[in-house]
Amino acid sequence: MTLRTAHLTHPGRKRRHNEDSYVHQPPLFAIADGMGGAKAGEVASGLAVEALQLRPDLSGDDEAYVVDLIQEANRRVYARANEDTEAAGMGTTMTVALVDDERSRVTFGHVGDSRAYRVRDDQLEQLTDDHSLVGELIRSGKLTREEADVHPQRSVITRALGTDPNVDVDTFVVQTKPEDIFLLCSDGLSGMVSDEAILEIVQDNRRDLRSAAKALVAAANRGGGDDNITVVVFALDGVEEEATRRMDAIAPAAADEDAEPDDEVTLAGADAPPAVGTMVVSVEELEQQAAASDADDEPAKRRRGSLTALLALIAFLVVIALLLLWAASSGGAAVLP
């Protein structure tokens, strides 16, 4: 089996800071969406992902292992929130995925309203439950999903890391099938892009997860970009990444190992080094490709401008000459423009 991956994060259009953090350390993946005053959200999510360092799992119980990782993350955030007055009240969501390719399964751990999705058989399934006020109301039948989308308290979460010494962690195991694609995301994506649009984007780019991640972030920004946006996409299958095949056709794989990231696609895939933290790309890179094209054409624009000015000067001189000739032939005075 081949593990294909991609990840991307962006502050969105309306936030000055990116309070999302992520782990891209195959076979471990995670997303944390921080909350708190000033920069406390960044601190909380950063502490949480730093705690998720792979350690030997001697028990062989993936669910217990994932719970242990998340509890350690919770302890670190809780301790900092109680020691630092500026960080008081901070917290973070956390959604973790641990891939076991030998047994073709993924173990998930989840706290908060970030999400894990699976695309299978042309369907998008939300695997995690939102630990939020509207999520609870939906599950109790008191609110529809359509009503939840516009509820004034839709951003209120009911469970997070860092608010108590211990946290209740949802865990479950999903058996994978060929062609399954998994998506972890912060609510900056799920709150801006419909499930139908997410499915369409992933399906259209299922052979190139780098492009899928980039298109998802771009769609969230087009939808308003009200919050930070982070996506981690992975697939456990026998499909070779199209982008990798194209690169291999240009240069040997060894020549690309130390190359700088492509300016147009500033995200990492399965062949990239492990990533823990925040990686930001500009909106221009995601949505204003035309601007880059215009910059490339600037010399041609200057040449066209010079030619236009020369033609105008020639026309002006011709008009003056004609006026002088007319004045000479009529014996009068010509008024030059």
C-alpha positions in Angstrom: 0.0 0.0 0.0 1.1 3.6 -0.7 0.4 6.4 1.7 -0.2 9.6 -0.2 -0.5 12.8 1.8 -0.8 16.6 1.5 -1.4 19.4 3.9 -1.9 23.2 3.8 -2.9 26.0 6.2 -3.8 29.6 5.7 -4.9 32.4 8.1 -8.0 33.2 6.0 -9.1 36.7 4.9 -10.2 38.2 8.2 -7.7 36.9 10.9 -4.4 38.6 11.6 -2.9 35.4 13.2 -3.1 31.8 12.3 -4.2 29.9 15.5 -4.3 26.5 13.7 -1.4 24.1 14.0 -1.0 20.6 12.5 1.1 17.5 12.5 2.2 15.9 9.3 4.4 13.1 10.5 3.3 9.9 8.7 1.8 7.7 10.0 0.6 10.3 12.4 -1.5 13.3 11.4 -3.4 15.9 13.5 -5.0 19.3 13.4 -5.4 21.7 16.4 -7.5 24.9 16.2 -6.6 27.2 19.1 -8.8 29.6 21.0 -8.1 32.3 23.5 -7.3 36.0 23.8 -4.4 37.8 22.2 -2.1 35.1 20.8 -3.1 32.4 23.3 -4.9 30.4 20.7 -1.6 30.0 18.8 0.2 29.0 22.0 -2.5 26.4 22.8 -2.5 24.7 19.4 1.3 24.9 19.2 1.8 23.2 22.6 -0.7 20.5 21.7 1.0 19.5 18.4 4.4 19.6 20.0 3.1 16.9 22.5 2.3 14.6 19.6 5.7 13.1 19.1 5.7 9.5 18.0 6.8 7.2 20.8 7.1 3.4 20.9 3.7 1.8 21.5 4.4 -1.2 23.6 0.8 -2.1 24.2 -0.2 -2.6 20.6 -3.5 -0.8 21.3 -3.7 2.0 18.9 -6.8 3.6 20.5 -5.1 3.7 23.9 -2.0 5.1 22.3 -3.9 7.9 20.6 -5.7 8.8 23.9 -2.4 8.9 25.7 -1.0 11.3 23.1 -4.0 13.6 23.4 -4.0 13.5 27.2 -0.4 14.6 27.2 -1.3 17.4 24.9 -4.1 18.4 27.2 -1.8 18.4 30.3 0.7 20.7 28.6 -2.0 23.2 27.5 -3.7 23.1 30.9 -0.5 23.6 32.8 0.5 26.6 30.6 -3.0 28.2 31.0 -2.7 28.0 34.8 0.9 29.2 35.0 0.6 32.1 32.6 -1.9 34.8 33.3 -1.9 36.0 29.7 -2.8 32.5 28.6 -5.6 31.9 31.1 -8.6 30.4 29.5 -6.9 29.2 26.4 -7.7 25.9 24.8 -7.6 24.0 21.5 -9.5 21.4 19.5 -7.6 18.3 18.4 -8.3 15.7 15.8 -5.7 12.9 15.4 -5.3 10.1 12.8 -2.9 7.2 13.2 -2.5 5.1 10.1 -1.7 1.4 10.3 -1.0 0.4 6.7 -0.2 -3.3 7.6 -3.7 -3.8 8.9 -5.3 -1.3 6.5 -6.9 0.8 9.2 -6.9 4.3 10.7 -7.4 5.1 14.4 -8.9 8.5 15.2 -8.9 10.5 18.4 -11.0 13.6 18.6 -11.8 16.6 20.8 -13.7 19.7 19.7 -15.2 20.8 16.4 -12.4 20.2 13.9 -13.4 17.3 11.7 -12.4 14.1 10.1 -14.0 13.1 6.8 -13.8 10.1 4.5 -14.5 10.0 0.8 -15.7 6.5 -0.3 -17.8 5.4 -3.2 -18.5 9.0 -4.3 -19.8 9.9 -0.9 -18.4 12.3 1.8 -18.9 11.0 5.4 -18.2 13.0 8.5 -16.5 10.6 10.8 -16.2 12.8 13.9 -19.0 14.4 16.0 -18.7 18.1 16.6 -18.3 18.9 20.3 -20.1 22.1 20.0 -23.4 23.6 21.1 -25.1 23.3 17.7 -23.6 19.8 17.3 -25.3 18.7 20.6 -28.6 20.3 19.4 -28.4 18.5 16.1 -27.8 15.1 17.7 -30.7 15.7 20.1 -33.0 16.6 17.2 -33.6 20.1 18.3 -31.7 21.7 15.4 -31.3 20.9 11.7 -28.0 21.1 9.9 -29.4 24.0 7.9 -30.3 25.9 11.1 -27.0 25.1 12.6 -25.2 26.8 9.7 -26.7 30.2 10.6 -27.0 29.7 14.4 -25.6 32.7 16.3 -23.7 30.4 18.7 -22.4 27.9 16.1 -18.8 28.7 17.2 -19.4 27.7 20.9 -17.6 24.4 21.6 -18.4 22.1 24.5 -15.2 20.2 24.8 -11.5 21.3 24.3 -8.0 20.6 25.4 -6.6 22.7 28.2 -9.8 23.6 30.1 -9.5 20.7 32.7 -6.8 18.4 34.0 -8.2 15.5 31.9 -10.2 15.5 28.8 -12.8 13.1 27.4 -11.4 11.8 24.1 -13.6 10.2 21.3 -11.7 7.3 19.7 -12.7 4.9 16.9 -11.0 2.7 14.3 -11.9 2.8 10.6 -11.0 0.0 8.2 -9.8 1.3 4.9 -10.6 0.3 1.4 -8.8 1.0 -1.9 -9.6 4.5 -3.1 -10.6 5.8 0.3 -9.4 9.4 1.0 -9.4 10.9 4.4 -9.5 14.6 5.3 -8.8 16.4 8.6 -9.8 20.0 8.7 -10.4 22.9 11.0 -13.8 24.7 10.9 -12.3 27.4 8.7 -12.9 24.9 5.9 -16.1 23.1 7.1 -17.7 26.5 8.0 -17.1 28.1 4.7 -17.4 25.2 2.2 -20.4 22.9 1.9 -20.1 19.1 2.1 -21.1 18.9 -1.5 -18.4 21.2 -2.6 -15.7 19.5 -0.5 -16.7 16.2 -2.1 -16.5 17.6 -5.6 -13.1 19.1 -5.0 -11.6 16.0 -3.5 -13.1 13.8 -6.3 -11.8 16.1 -9.0 -8.2 16.0 -7.5 -8.2 12.5 -6.0 -5.0 11.5 -8.0 -3.2 14.7 -6.9 -3.8 15.4 -3.2 -1.6 18.5 -3.3 -4.0 20.1 -5.7 -6.9 18.9 -3.6 -5.5 20.6 -0.5 -4.8 23.8 -2.4 -8.3 23.9 -4.0 -10.0 23.3 -0.6 -8.2 26.3 0.9 -8.9 28.4 -2.1 -12.6 27.5 -1.9 -12.8 28.5 1.8 -11.2 31.9 1.0 -13.6 32.4 -1.8 -16.5 31.6 0.6 -15.4 34.4 2.9 -12.2 33.2 4.7 -13.7 34.1 8.0 -11.4 31.8 10.0 -8.0 30.1 9.8 -8.1 27.2 7.3 -6.1 24.0 7.7 -6.4 20.7 5.8 -4.6 17.4 6.0 -5.4 14.9 3.3 -4.2 11.3 3.0 -5.0 8.1 1.2 -3.9 4.6 1.8 -4.0 2.9 -1.6 -1.9 1.7 -4.5 -2.3 4.8 -6.5 0.8 6.7 -7.5 0.6 10.5 -7.1 0.2 12.2 -10.5 2.3 15.1 -9.5 5.1 12.7 -8.5 4.9 10.9 -11.8 5.2 14.2 -13.7 8.2 15.3 -11.6 9.9 11.9 -12.1 9.5 12.3 -15.9 11.5 15.6 -15.7 14.2 14.7 -13.2 15.4 11.7 -11.2 13.8 11.5 -7.7 17.2 11.9 -6.0 17.7 15.3 -7.7 14.4 16.6 -6.1 15.0 15.5 -2.6 16.7 18.7 -1.5 14.8 21.1 -3.8 13.0 24.1 -2.4 9.1 23.9 -2.3 7.4 25.0 -5.5 6.4 28.6 -5.2 3.0 27.9 -6.7 2.2 24.9 -4.4 3.7 25.5 -1.0 2.6 22.4 0.7 4.2 19.0 1.5 3.3 15.6 0.3 4.3 12.0 1.2 7.9 12.6 0.0 8.4 15.7 2.2 10.0 15.8 5.6 7.8 15.5 8.7 6.0 18.8 9.5 4.9 20.0 12.8 3.6 23.6 13.1 2.1 26.1 10.8 2.8 26.7 7.1 1.2 29.7 5.5 0.7 30.5 1.8 -0.5 33.8 0.4 -4.0 34.4 -1.0 -2.3 35.5 -4.2 -0.7 32.1 -4.6 -4.1 30.5 -4.2 -6.4 32.7 -6.1 -4.6 35.4 -8.2 -2.6 33.4 -10.7 -3.4 36.0 -13.2 -1.5 38.6 -11.3 1.7 36.5 -11.6 1.0 36.2 -15.3 0.7 40.0 -15.6 4.0 40.5 -13.9 5.7 38.2 -16.4 4.3 40.3 -19.2 5.5 43.6 -17.8 8.4 44.0 -20.2 6.1 43.4 -23.2 3.7 46.0 -21.8 6.5 48.6 -21.5 7.5 47.9 -25.2 3.9 48.4 -26.3 3.7 51.6 -24.3 6.9 53.0 -26.0 5.6 52.1 -29.4 2.3 53.9 -28.8 4.1 57.1 -27.6 6.3 57.1 -30.7 3.3 56.7 -33.1 1.5 59.6 -31.3 4.6 61.8 -31.7 4.8 61.0 -35.4 1.1 61.8 -35.9 1.6 65.1 -34.0 4.5 66.1 -36.3 2.5 65.2 -39.4 -0.4 67.5 -38.3 2.1 70.4 -37.7 3.6 69.9 -41.1 0.2 69.9 -42.8 -0.8 73.1 -41.0 2.5 74.9 -42.0 2.0 73.8 -45.7 -1.6 75.1 -45.6 -0.5 78.4 -44.1 2.2 78.9 -46.7 -0.1 78.2 -49.5 -2.9 80.5 -48.2 -0.6 83.4 -47.1 -2.2 83.4 -43.6 -1.0 82.4 -40.2 -1.4 79.0 -38.8 -2.3 78.4 -35.1 -0.3 75.5 -33.9 -1.9 73.2 -31.4 
